Amino acid sequence: MKHAWIVIALLLQSVPAPIRVGDLAKKLTSQEVLELDGIAAAGGSKTSPWLLEGPFGQLSNAIRIYLPPSTETSKLRRGLVFELMRRQSQTAWTPVQTVEYVQLLKAGQDVNSIDGEQWPFIVSGRFSDEDVIEIVAFVRRSEGGARLLSLGRSSDSSVTLTLTAPQGRFRVMSLQRKGSSWKVLQSRVGIP
């Protein structure tokens, strides 16, 4: 039994701890982090998550597990996110969905950093790397320091983005490609 604890301790020391963002993620015990790691492994991940975010959205007991990137270039990384939740009276996590994230990289900054413009965001629909980079650059020029939360493609080929807004609100924008640029079709502020 003593040898098993030594092996576990060595394994824990060799795996970098994931970045934790949000009150829920920061309050997780080491045992709960191991459970989330096990869920990621059961979902096919061969390595530990690099980021735990929770709570997210309107659910106070929901967490996102960001897996290491499946593709990476000098400008961006793409990978999967497991979204999980648990009821207040439960200890077991229930999978809700698996989504894709994109993280734009800033030259000279640690790829595992989520500071400033390197915060990952959820993507639904097919986007080339170039489209993602162009859309994010356009939005950052027009919206300043707002953090991009999600990017999706609509059935009419427009693009819908969700960004942070002042006072805990969010902004939803619809964009359409016009020639070599993008045009804002609609923009509204909402309360989560």
Backbone as ProteinMPNN parsed JSONL, in Angstrom:
{"seq_chain_A": "MKHAWIVIALLLQSVPAPIRVGDLAKKLTSQEVLELDGIAAAGGSKTSPWLLEGPFGQLSNAIRIYLPPSTETSKLRRGLVFELMRRQSQTAWTPVQTVEYVQLLKAGQDVNSIDGEQWPFIVSGRFSDEDVIEIVAFVRRSEGGARLLSLGRSSDSSVTLTLTAPQGRFRVMSLQRKGSSWKVLQSRVGIP", "coords_chain_A": {"N_chain_A": [[0.824, -1.194, 0.0], [1.96, 1.2, 0.772], [3.793, 1.599, -1.279], [2.12, 2.059, -3.437], [1.082, 4.628, -2.869], [3.404, 6.111, -3.103], [3.95, 5.816, -5.836], [1.67, 7.083, -6.888], [2.094, 9.671, -5.896], [4.455, 10.353, -7.281], [3.496, 10.302, -9.925], [1.635, 12.396, -9.829], [3.347, 14.547, -9.416], [4.682, 14.649, -11.83], [2.836, 15.469, -13.706], [1.725, 18.448, -15.009], [-0.132, 20.818, -13.154], [-3.465, 21.774, -13.933], [-4.454, 25.022, -15.187], [-6.589, 27.009, -13.264], [-9.669, 28.591, -13.447], [-12.077, 30.76, -12.2], [-14.416, 30.629, -9.451], [-15.508, 28.071, -8.759], [-13.755, 26.233, -10.061], [-11.351, 26.922, -8.806], [-11.819, 26.132, -6.204], [-11.878, 23.403, -6.229], [-10.992, 20.251, -4.893], [-7.901, 18.354, -4.664], [-8.547, 15.71, -5.108], [-10.971, 15.941, -6.525], [-10.034, 17.163, -8.837], [-8.482, 15.079, -9.831], [-10.581, 13.295, -10.38], [-11.86, 14.672, -12.471], [-9.816, 14.576, -14.315], [-9.838, 11.837, -14.758], [-12.342, 11.601, -16.01], [-11.801, 12.995, -18.351], [-9.886, 11.256, -19.434], [-11.484, 8.988, -19.797], [-13.013, 9.962, -21.815], [-11.324, 9.827, -23.927], [-8.979, 11.303, -23.872], [-5.474, 11.395, -23.83], [-3.788, 12.771, -22.271], [-3.536, 15.02, -19.449], [-5.997, 17.574, -18.647], [-5.411, 21.031, -19.551], [-6.612, 23.3, -18.693], [-9.09, 24.331, -16.423], [-12.288, 25.573, -16.176], [-14.672, 27.202, -14.348], [-17.407, 28.35, -12.408], [-19.256, 28.394, -15.542], [-21.213, 30.241, -17.916], [-24.718, 30.257, -17.163], [-24.972, 28.392, -15.233], [-24.282, 27.503, -11.985], [-22.906, 25.354, -11.025], [-21.247, 24.163, -12.958], [-18.663, 23.043, -15.131], [-15.873, 23.47, -17.296], [-13.663, 21.391, -19.033], [-10.699, 21.756, -20.484], [-9.019, 20.173, -22.968], [-5.669, 19.211, -23.977], [-4.356, 20.753, -26.984], [-5.511, 19.544, -30.161], [-4.684, 20.261, -32.627], [-2.129, 22.523, -33.638], [-0.698, 25.608, -34.49], [1.644, 28.231, -35.268], [0.082, 30.391, -34.777], [-2.391, 29.702, -33.664], [-4.286, 27.439, -31.518], [-6.235, 24.467, -31.445], [-8.719, 22.504, -29.866], [-10.514, 20.093, -27.818], [-13.281, 20.549, -25.555], [-14.711, 19.425, -22.63], [-17.854, 19.79, -21.312], [-19.255, 19.823, -18.194], [-21.612, 19.127, -15.547], [-22.979, 19.276, -12.231], [-25.449, 18.518, -9.846], [-26.426, 20.412, -6.95], [-26.722, 18.722, -4.732], [-25.286, 16.51, -5.415], [-22.282, 14.566, -5.98], [-21.14, 13.519, -8.192], [-20.031, 14.176, -11.504], [-21.803, 15.115, -14.426], [-21.666, 14.563, -17.839], [-22.31, 17.108, -20.227], [-21.932, 18.224, -22.809], [-19.637, 18.02, -25.598], [-17.416, 20.28, -26.955], [-15.663, 22.43, -29.308], [-12.666, 24.296, -28.86], [-10.867, 27.312, -29.615], [-7.76, 28.856, -29.432], [-6.14, 31.794, -29.773], [-2.777, 32.597, -30.38], [-0.214, 34.589, -28.984], [2.726, 36.013, -30.091], [5.719, 35.147, -28.465], [4.552, 34.726, -26.002], [3.695, 32.479, -23.357], [2.226, 29.453, -24.355], [0.397, 28.181, -22.754], [-0.728, 30.166, -21.317], [-3.452, 32.224, -20.328], [-3.789, 34.856, -20.398], [-5.018, 38.083, -21.237], [-5.337, 38.476, -24.655], [-5.099, 35.801, -25.237], [-7.072, 34.143, -24.29], [-8.988, 31.215, -24.49], [-11.773, 30.382, -26.679], [-15.089, 29.188, -27.404], [-15.993, 27.35, -30.298], [-18.34, 26.802, -32.833], [-19.331, 25.078, -35.68], [-17.789, 25.145, -38.961], [-14.707, 26.658, -39.458], [-12.017, 28.122, -41.101], [-8.55, 28.414, -40.152], [-7.602, 30.913, -40.961], [-9.992, 32.385, -41.311], [-10.916, 32.477, -38.626], [-8.87, 33.988, -37.415], [-9.093, 36.416, -38.871], [-11.763, 37.221, -38.229], [-11.643, 37.498, -35.43], [-9.699, 39.525, -35.231], [-11.081, 41.626, -36.501], [-13.261, 41.971, -34.725], [-11.926, 42.637, -32.363], [-10.827, 45.074, -33.083], [-13.156, 46.593, -33.355], [-14.534, 46.263, -30.94], [-12.795, 46.618, -28.866], [-11.385, 45.79, -25.76], [-13.07, 43.632, -25.177], [-13.788, 40.31, -24.183], [-13.806, 37.462, -26.169], [-16.234, 34.994, -26.148], [-17.626, 33.002, -27.55], [-17.925, 31.648, -30.873], [-19.759, 31.194, -33.736], [-21.243, 29.591, -36.631], [-23.955, 30.536, -38.581], [-26.992, 29.321, -40.184], [-27.519, 30.879, -42.417], [-25.063, 31.588, -43.387], [-23.972, 33.68, -42.011], [-22.059, 34.924, -39.215], [-22.037, 34.386, -35.759], [-21.219, 35.919, -32.744], [-20.353, 35.853, -29.291], [-19.586, 38.045, -26.749], [-17.884, 39.43, -23.875], [-19.306, 42.094, -21.945], [-19.521, 45.367, -20.41], [-20.3, 45.566, -16.852], [-20.997, 42.909, -16.165], [-22.486, 41.923, -18.252], [-23.317, 40.617, -21.554], [-22.433, 40.701, -25.036], [-23.99, 40.107, -28.106], [-23.18, 39.516, -31.374], [-23.787, 39.678, -34.879], [-22.198, 38.864, -37.849], [-21.303, 39.379, -41.298], [-19.58, 38.283, -44.152], [-18.234, 40.635, -46.328], [-16.968, 41.077, -49.27], [-13.567, 41.297, -48.851], [-13.661, 41.778, -46.203], [-15.433, 42.146, -43.044], [-18.803, 42.73, -41.991], [-20.893, 44.254, -39.595], [-23.959, 42.957, -38.843], [-25.874, 42.893, -36.852], [-26.054, 43.902, -33.438], [-26.341, 43.413, -30.047], [-26.877, 43.966, -26.546], [-26.996, 41.886, -23.714], [-28.256, 40.375, -20.664], [-26.814, 37.955, -18.633]], "CA_chain_A": [[0.0, 0.0, 0.0], [2.852, 2.351, 0.843], [4.385, 1.779, -2.605], [1.089, 2.638, -4.304], [1.042, 6.059, -2.592], [4.627, 6.703, -3.667], [3.745, 5.873, -7.286], [0.678, 8.132, -7.134], [2.757, 10.953, -5.635], [5.371, 10.612, -8.399], [2.69, 10.629, -11.093], [1.076, 13.732, -9.638], [4.407, 15.533, -9.56], [5.135, 14.721, -13.212], [1.787, 16.053, -14.522], [1.513, 19.833, -14.604], [-1.484, 21.111, -12.683], [-4.174, 22.643, -14.88], [-4.813, 26.373, -14.792], [-7.967, 27.023, -12.767], [-10.302, 29.894, -13.596], [-13.416, 30.812, -11.627], [-14.513, 30.177, -8.063], [-15.716, 26.626, -8.674], [-12.516, 25.547, -10.438], [-10.319, 27.188, -7.803], [-12.16, 25.465, -4.944], [-11.831, 21.949, -6.371], [-9.951, 19.55, -4.14], [-7.024, 17.579, -5.544], [-9.298, 14.503, -5.467], [-11.926, 16.308, -7.577], [-9.255, 17.378, -10.067], [-8.169, 13.728, -10.322], [-11.815, 12.755, -10.959], [-12.045, 15.327, -13.765], [-8.783, 13.997, -15.172], [-10.35, 10.52, -15.121], [-13.414, 11.802, -16.983], [-11.132, 13.341, -19.609], [-9.277, 10.023, -19.943], [-12.575, 8.138, -20.277], [-13.464, 10.566, -23.066], [-10.334, 9.606, -24.971], [-7.777, 12.118, -23.731], [-4.289, 10.661, -23.384], [-3.057, 13.638, -21.353], [-4.368, 15.762, -18.516], [-6.47, 18.885, -19.096], [-4.51, 22.141, -19.26], [-7.392, 24.401, -18.15], [-10.401, 24.062, -15.83], [-13.026, 26.828, -16.064], [-15.989, 27.005, -13.768], [-18.533, 28.022, -13.274], [-19.381, 29.137, -16.789], [-22.607, 30.429, -18.302], [-25.69, 30.532, -16.115], [-24.987, 27.276, -14.292], [-23.308, 27.749, -10.932], [-22.172, 24.135, -10.723], [-20.828, 23.608, -14.24], [-17.227, 23.241, -15.338], [-15.314, 23.097, -18.6], [-12.351, 20.754, -19.007], [-10.011, 22.008, -21.758], [-7.995, 19.175, -23.248], [-4.564, 19.748, -24.772], [-4.768, 20.958, -28.375], [-5.371, 18.455, -31.135], [-3.89, 20.876, -33.688], [-1.461, 23.731, -33.171], [0.184, 26.316, -35.412], [2.29, 29.334, -34.557], [-0.901, 31.445, -34.528], [-3.532, 29.27, -32.872], [-4.437, 26.048, -31.093], [-7.61, 23.97, -31.422], [-8.867, 21.283, -29.097], [-11.85, 19.786, -27.32], [-13.68, 20.934, -24.207], [-15.83, 18.687, -22.05], [-18.663, 20.585, -20.402], [-19.85, 18.945, -17.18], [-22.338, 19.788, -14.469], [-23.466, 18.422, -11.158], [-26.474, 19.158, -9.008], [-25.903, 20.819, -5.649], [-26.727, 17.609, -3.774], [-24.527, 15.387, -5.965], [-20.828, 14.699, -6.082], [-20.721, 13.02, -9.511], [-20.165, 15.09, -12.634], [-22.559, 14.585, -15.555], [-21.292, 15.224, -19.101], [-23.379, 17.846, -20.9], [-21.584, 18.203, -24.231], [-18.244, 18.215, -26.001], [-17.34, 21.358, -27.93], [-14.31, 22.758, -29.74], [-12.156, 25.625, -28.516], [-9.742, 27.884, -30.352], [-6.97, 29.805, -28.646], [-5.17, 32.524, -30.583], [-1.503, 32.716, -29.674], [0.51, 35.844, -29.132], [4.149, 35.726, -30.203], [6.531, 35.368, -27.286], [3.82, 34.451, -24.769], [3.529, 31.061, -23.049], [1.0, 28.946, -24.978], [-0.554, 27.785, -21.712], [-1.204, 31.36, -20.637], [-4.758, 32.684, -20.804], [-3.82, 36.295, -20.152], [-5.363, 38.988, -22.333], [-5.879, 38.005, -25.921], [-4.914, 34.355, -25.418], [-8.142, 33.392, -23.659], [-9.663, 30.367, -25.485], [-13.21, 30.576, -26.847], [-15.796, 28.045, -27.977], [-16.3, 27.501, -31.721], [-19.252, 25.813, -33.407], [-19.325, 25.242, -37.128], [-16.463, 25.027, -39.593], [-13.991, 27.899, -39.733], [-10.588, 27.945, -41.366], [-7.707, 29.184, -39.234], [-7.543, 32.291, -41.457], [-11.255, 33.042, -40.977], [-10.947, 32.748, -37.185], [-7.939, 35.087, -37.147], [-9.684, 37.635, -39.43], [-12.95, 37.601, -37.457], [-11.22, 37.969, -34.107], [-9.037, 40.821, -35.428], [-12.145, 42.598, -36.783], [-14.029, 42.212, -33.5], [-11.073, 43.34, -31.393], [-10.731, 46.477, -33.522], [-14.422, 47.305, -33.144], [-15.055, 46.098, -29.575], [-11.744, 46.876, -27.88], [-10.915, 44.734, -24.871], [-14.075, 42.615, -24.848], [-13.322, 38.933, -24.323], [-14.631, 36.612, -27.018], [-16.664, 33.788, -25.445], [-17.977, 31.957, -28.516], [-17.977, 31.987, -32.286], [-20.536, 30.154, -34.404], [-21.708, 29.849, -37.986], [-25.408, 30.395, -38.707], [-27.415, 28.639, -41.416], [-27.495, 31.827, -43.536], [-23.631, 31.853, -43.592], [-23.465, 34.746, -41.153], [-21.281, 34.473, -38.071], [-22.545, 34.933, -34.507], [-20.21, 35.957, -31.689], [-20.742, 36.305, -27.964], [-18.443, 38.69, -26.092], [-18.182, 40.069, -22.601], [-19.66, 43.515, -22.004], [-19.41, 45.94, -19.061], [-21.279, 45.306, -15.802], [-21.413, 41.515, -16.143], [-23.384, 41.616, -19.371], [-22.653, 40.065, -22.718], [-22.842, 41.264, -26.321], [-24.13, 39.144, -29.19], [-23.013, 40.194, -32.656], [-23.872, 38.895, -36.111], [-21.328, 39.411, -38.888], [-21.387, 38.777, -42.633], [-18.425, 38.645, -44.986], [-18.482, 41.541, -47.45], [-15.699, 41.156, -49.987], [-12.453, 40.77, -48.072], [-13.802, 42.219, -44.82], [-16.639, 41.716, -42.334], [-19.752, 43.783, -41.697], [-21.783, 43.95, -38.476], [-25.376, 42.943, -39.212], [-26.665, 43.176, -35.651], [-25.309, 43.861, -32.193], [-27.22, 43.707, -28.916], [-26.322, 43.649, -25.226], [-27.918, 41.127, -22.905], [-27.894, 40.038, -19.288], [-26.765, 36.487, -18.544]], "C_chain_A": [[0.869, 1.258, 0.0], [3.459, 2.643, -0.524], [3.389, 2.408, -3.571], [1.011, 4.148, -4.105], [2.275, 6.761, -3.158], [4.482, 6.85, -5.179], [2.761, 6.987, -7.629], [1.315, 9.501, -6.937], [3.704, 11.318, -6.775], [4.607, 10.984, -9.658], [2.114, 12.035, -10.993], [2.127, 14.813, -9.819], [4.824, 15.693, -11.01], [4.095, 15.347, -14.142], [1.576, 17.501, -14.078], [0.063, 20.05, -14.201], [-2.178, 22.014, -13.691], [-4.366, 24.041, -14.301], [-6.263, 26.305, -14.332], [-8.506, 28.442, -12.822], [-11.72, 29.814, -13.053], [-13.448, 30.194, -10.242], [-14.647, 28.666, -7.947], [-14.426, 25.869, -8.968], [-11.434, 25.73, -9.373], [-10.564, 26.451, -6.498], [-12.141, 23.934, -5.041], [-10.711, 21.36, -5.522], [-9.062, 18.806, -5.119], [-7.715, 16.28, -5.976], [-10.295, 14.797, -6.592], [-11.221, 16.562, -8.902], [-8.867, 16.034, -10.672], [-9.395, 13.081, -10.965], [-12.069, 13.364, -12.336], [-11.023, 14.815, -14.774], [-9.223, 12.615, -15.654], [-11.475, 10.603, -16.136], [-12.826, 12.145, -18.347], [-10.515, 12.102, -20.245], [-10.349, 9.08, -20.493], [-13.134, 8.657, -21.599], [-12.446, 10.47, -24.184], [-9.069, 10.425, -24.855], [-6.625, 11.27, -23.194], [-3.445, 11.482, -22.41], [-4.044, 14.422, -20.489], [-4.846, 17.082, -19.112], [-5.463, 19.977, -18.736], [-5.255, 23.311, -18.607], [-8.718, 23.872, -17.615], [-11.074, 25.406, -15.621], [-14.393, 26.558, -15.454], [-16.217, 27.897, -12.568], [-18.474, 28.827, -14.567], [-20.864, 29.255, -17.111], [-23.486, 30.71, -17.097], [-25.737, 29.445, -15.056], [-23.903, 27.466, -13.241], [-22.474, 26.523, -10.606], [-21.796, 23.404, -12.012], [-19.353, 23.936, -14.449], [-16.855, 22.804, -16.755], [-13.925, 22.523, -18.374], [-11.734, 20.947, -20.39], [-8.899, 20.979, -21.926], [-6.841, 19.823, -24.021], [-4.966, 19.84, -26.244], [-4.569, 19.721, -29.237], [-4.627, 18.953, -32.365], [-3.314, 22.19, -33.152], [-0.586, 24.288, -34.27], [0.877, 27.416, -34.608], [1.295, 30.425, -34.178], [-2.078, 31.009, -33.671], [-3.466, 27.799, -32.518], [-5.923, 25.715, -31.11], [-7.642, 22.682, -30.611], [-10.301, 21.107, -28.64], [-12.029, 20.254, -25.883], [-14.83, 20.024, -23.803], [-16.55, 19.63, -21.099], [-19.421, 19.627, -19.491], [-20.653, 19.769, -16.189], [-22.653, 18.772, -13.388], [-24.469, 19.221, -10.339], [-25.866, 19.435, -7.636], [-25.781, 19.655, -4.676], [-25.893, 16.42, -4.234], [-23.032, 15.653, -5.935], [-20.321, 14.265, -7.447], [-20.98, 14.072, -10.593], [-20.911, 14.385, -13.758], [-22.103, 15.306, -16.815], [-22.508, 15.894, -19.743], [-23.139, 17.829, -22.403], [-20.077, 18.341, -24.403], [-18.242, 19.259, -27.103], [-15.881, 21.597, -28.304], [-13.929, 24.139, -29.226], [-11.074, 26.01, -29.505], [-9.064, 28.859, -29.407], [-5.985, 30.475, -29.591], [-3.921, 32.744, -29.749], [-0.842, 34.047, -29.987], [1.997, 35.521, -29.108], [4.881, 36.07, -28.916], [5.837, 35.082, -25.968], [3.672, 32.939, -24.596], [2.203, 30.573, -23.621], [-0.034, 28.517, -23.953], [-1.031, 28.958, -20.88], [-2.573, 31.733, -21.201], [-4.908, 34.18, -20.552], [-4.214, 37.046, -21.423], [-5.972, 38.299, -23.535], [-5.739, 36.503, -26.136], [-6.006, 33.517, -24.769], [-8.828, 32.524, -24.718], [-11.162, 30.657, -25.541], [-13.801, 29.374, -27.579], [-16.159, 28.352, -29.433], [-17.272, 26.405, -32.136], [-19.388, 26.106, -34.894], [-17.906, 25.189, -37.649], [-15.914, 26.407, -39.932], [-12.546, 27.535, -40.051], [-9.819, 28.755, -40.328], [-7.69, 30.658, -39.643], [-8.828, 33.045, -41.131], [-11.321, 33.405, -39.499], [-10.07, 33.959, -36.87], [-8.513, 36.409, -37.654], [-10.869, 38.131, -38.602], [-12.553, 38.167, -36.106], [-10.527, 39.33, -34.228], [-10.078, 41.918, -35.679], [-12.898, 42.97, -35.508], [-13.187, 42.973, -32.483], [-10.879, 44.798, -31.777], [-12.006, 47.245, -33.175], [-14.91, 47.266, -31.697], [-13.997, 46.289, -28.492], [-11.391, 45.647, -27.073], [-11.934, 43.678, -24.499], [-13.508, 41.223, -25.098], [-14.307, 38.132, -25.161], [-14.947, 35.327, -26.264], [-16.972, 32.656, -26.413], [-18.09, 32.54, -29.912], [-18.718, 30.852, -32.98], [-20.967, 30.573, -35.79], [-23.207, 29.584, -38.027], [-25.753, 29.765, -40.047], [-27.4, 29.568, -42.625], [-26.078, 32.289, -43.878], [-23.13, 33.086, -42.843], [-22.744, 34.108, -39.972], [-21.847, 35.145, -36.831], [-21.459, 34.819, -33.451], [-20.863, 36.381, -30.385], [-19.481, 36.82, -27.293], [-18.866, 39.193, -24.729], [-18.529, 41.527, -22.854], [-19.561, 44.059, -20.573], [-20.556, 45.511, -18.144], [-21.84, 43.886, -15.841], [-22.375, 41.124, -17.244], [-22.606, 40.948, -20.484], [-23.202, 40.736, -23.966], [-22.899, 40.131, -27.336], [-24.078, 39.93, -30.496], [-23.199, 39.205, -33.79], [-23.04, 39.608, -37.165], [-21.587, 38.69, -40.204], [-20.147, 39.211, -43.395], [-18.902, 39.517, -46.133], [-17.16, 41.764, -48.153], [-14.601, 40.533, -49.158], [-12.534, 41.172, -46.604], [-15.088, 41.66, -44.221], [-17.492, 42.927, -42.012], [-20.639, 43.342, -40.54], [-23.223, 44.055, -38.952], [-26.257, 43.358, -38.037], [-25.762, 43.075, -34.434], [-26.268, 44.248, -31.07], [-26.535, 43.272, -27.624], [-27.395, 42.937, -24.421], [-27.381, 40.912, -21.502], [-27.882, 38.523, -19.18], [-27.868, 35.925, -17.668]], "O_chain_A": [[0.564, 2.244, -0.672], [3.623, 3.807, -0.892], [3.773, 3.204, -4.428], [0.886, 4.883, -5.085], [2.18, 7.891, -3.639], [4.846, 7.883, -5.742], [2.996, 7.754, -8.563], [1.091, 10.403, -7.744], [3.749, 12.475, -7.191], [5.02, 11.886, -10.387], [2.11, 12.778, -11.975], [1.82, 15.891, -10.327], [5.28, 16.769, -11.397], [4.435, 15.723, -15.264], [1.282, 17.757, -12.911], [-0.854, 19.525, -14.833], [-1.556, 22.921, -14.246], [-4.432, 24.221, -13.085], [-7.077, 25.617, -14.948], [-7.887, 29.376, -12.313], [-12.476, 28.909, -13.405], [-12.621, 29.349, -9.902], [-13.974, 28.045, -7.125], [-14.044, 24.971, -8.218], [-10.687, 24.797, -9.076], [-9.62, 26.171, -5.759], [-12.365, 23.248, -4.043], [-9.615, 21.917, -5.45], [-9.426, 18.642, -6.283], [-7.493, 15.803, -7.089], [-10.446, 13.991, -7.51], [-11.74, 16.219, -9.964], [-8.918, 15.865, -11.89], [-9.272, 12.394, -11.979], [-12.45, 12.654, -13.267], [-11.337, 14.643, -15.952], [-9.01, 12.26, -16.814], [-11.559, 9.765, -17.034], [-13.291, 11.65, -19.374], [-10.607, 11.914, -21.458], [-10.15, 8.447, -21.53], [-13.662, 7.889, -22.404], [-12.68, 10.981, -25.279], [-8.16, 10.259, -25.668], [-6.784, 10.524, -22.228], [-2.509, 10.966, -21.8], [-5.239, 14.471, -20.779], [-4.184, 17.649, -19.981], [-4.748, 19.866, -17.739], [-4.631, 24.207, -18.037], [-9.386, 23.069, -18.266], [-10.514, 26.288, -14.969], [-15.176, 25.773, -15.989], [-15.293, 28.161, -11.798], [-17.739, 29.81, -14.673], [-21.675, 28.461, -16.634], [-23.047, 31.327, -16.126], [-26.472, 29.57, -14.077], [-22.725, 27.577, -13.581], [-21.428, 26.646, -9.967], [-21.997, 22.197, -12.141], [-18.863, 24.972, -14.001], [-17.453, 21.889, -17.321], [-13.117, 23.081, -17.631], [-12.204, 20.358, -21.364], [-7.961, 20.922, -21.131], [-7.022, 20.867, -24.647], [-5.825, 19.086, -26.699], [-3.611, 18.964, -29.075], [-4.003, 18.163, -33.074], [-3.928, 22.869, -32.329], [0.173, 23.559, -34.908], [0.699, 27.505, -33.393], [1.605, 31.289, -33.359], [-2.706, 31.841, -33.016], [-2.717, 27.021, -33.109], [-6.765, 26.567, -30.828], [-6.714, 21.874, -30.664], [-11.189, 21.869, -29.021], [-11.076, 20.343, -25.108], [-15.802, 19.87, -24.542], [-15.941, 20.201, -20.194], [-20.135, 18.738, -19.957], [-20.406, 20.962, -16.013], [-22.598, 17.562, -13.613], [-24.344, 20.434, -10.17], [-24.914, 18.776, -7.219], [-24.842, 19.604, -3.882], [-25.8, 15.421, -3.52], [-22.58, 16.797, -5.873], [-19.199, 14.6, -7.827], [-22.004, 14.755, -10.591], [-20.685, 13.203, -14.015], [-22.144, 16.535, -16.866], [-23.594, 15.316, -19.794], [-24.023, 17.466, -23.178], [-19.353, 18.723, -23.484], [-18.985, 19.139, -28.077], [-14.974, 21.035, -27.69], [-14.765, 25.04, -29.164], [-10.451, 25.161, -30.143], [-9.725, 29.595, -28.673], [-5.103, 29.821, -30.147], [-4.0, 33.042, -28.557], [-0.909, 34.552, -31.108], [2.473, 34.833, -28.205], [4.69, 37.145, -28.347], [6.462, 35.183, -24.913], [3.538, 32.208, -25.577], [1.166, 31.2, -23.404], [-1.227, 28.492, -24.256], [-1.672, 28.766, -19.846], [-2.825, 31.579, -22.396], [-6.021, 34.702, -20.501], [-3.801, 36.693, -22.528], [-6.997, 37.625, -23.433], [-6.226, 35.985, -27.141], [-5.88, 32.295, -24.703], [-9.22, 33.049, -25.76], [-11.747, 31.123, -24.563], [-13.099, 28.645, -28.279], [-16.577, 29.464, -29.759], [-17.064, 25.23, -31.834], [-19.54, 27.258, -35.299], [-16.944, 25.189, -36.881], [-16.566, 27.211, -40.6], [-11.931, 26.733, -39.348], [-10.366, 29.664, -39.704], [-7.756, 31.545, -38.793], [-8.78, 34.205, -40.722], [-11.732, 34.512, -39.15], [-10.489, 34.856, -36.138], [-8.437, 37.42, -36.955], [-10.969, 39.322, -38.308], [-13.07, 39.202, -35.686], [-10.756, 40.204, -33.393], [-9.967, 43.014, -35.13], [-13.141, 44.148, -35.246], [-13.698, 43.868, -31.809], [-10.777, 45.664, -30.907], [-11.949, 48.4, -32.754], [-15.637, 48.165, -31.275], [-14.297, 46.131, -27.309], [-11.129, 44.582, -27.633], [-11.688, 42.893, -23.583], [-12.832, 40.987, -26.1], [-15.507, 38.13, -24.887], [-14.039, 34.643, -25.793], [-16.635, 31.5, -26.157], [-18.315, 33.735, -30.106], [-18.352, 29.686, -32.834], [-21.048, 31.763, -36.094], [-23.676, 28.542, -37.569], [-24.908, 29.685, -40.939], [-27.281, 29.095, -43.755], [-25.911, 33.282, -44.586], [-21.982, 33.493, -43.023], [-22.817, 32.896, -39.764], [-22.111, 36.347, -36.846], [-20.852, 33.762, -33.28], [-21.808, 37.17, -30.377], [-18.452, 36.146, -27.262], [-20.054, 39.363, -24.456], [-18.104, 42.118, -23.846], [-19.523, 43.277, -19.623], [-21.636, 45.142, -18.605], [-23.025, 43.681, -15.581], [-23.016, 40.076, -17.159], [-21.397, 40.738, -20.38], [-24.308, 41.275, -23.952], [-21.989, 39.306, -27.422], [-24.831, 40.883, -30.694], [-22.82, 38.039, -33.681], [-23.167, 40.818, -37.35], [-22.031, 37.542, -40.223], [-19.715, 40.359, -43.298], [-19.861, 39.176, -46.827], [-16.327, 42.546, -47.694], [-14.688, 39.36, -48.796], [-11.596, 40.939, -45.842], [-15.746, 40.809, -44.818], [-16.973, 44.02, -41.786], [-21.088, 42.196, -40.5], [-23.658, 45.112, -39.409], [-27.246, 44.072, -38.2], [-24.829, 42.273, -34.399], [-26.926, 45.286, -31.136], [-25.727, 42.343, -27.608], [-28.562, 43.33, -24.439], [-26.229, 41.218, -21.194], [-28.84, 37.868, -19.592], [-27.96, 34.71, -17.494]]}, "name": "protein", "num_of_chains": 1, "seq": "MKHAWIVIALLLQSVPAPIRVGDLAKKLTSQEVLELDGIAAAGGSKTSPWLLEGPFGQLSNAIRIYLPPSTETSKLRRGLVFELMRRQSQTAWTPVQTVEYVQLLKAGQDVNSIDGEQWPFIVSGRFSDEDVIEIVAFVRRSEGGARLLSLGRSSDSSVTLTLTAPQGRFRVMSLQRKGSSWKVLQSRVGIP"}
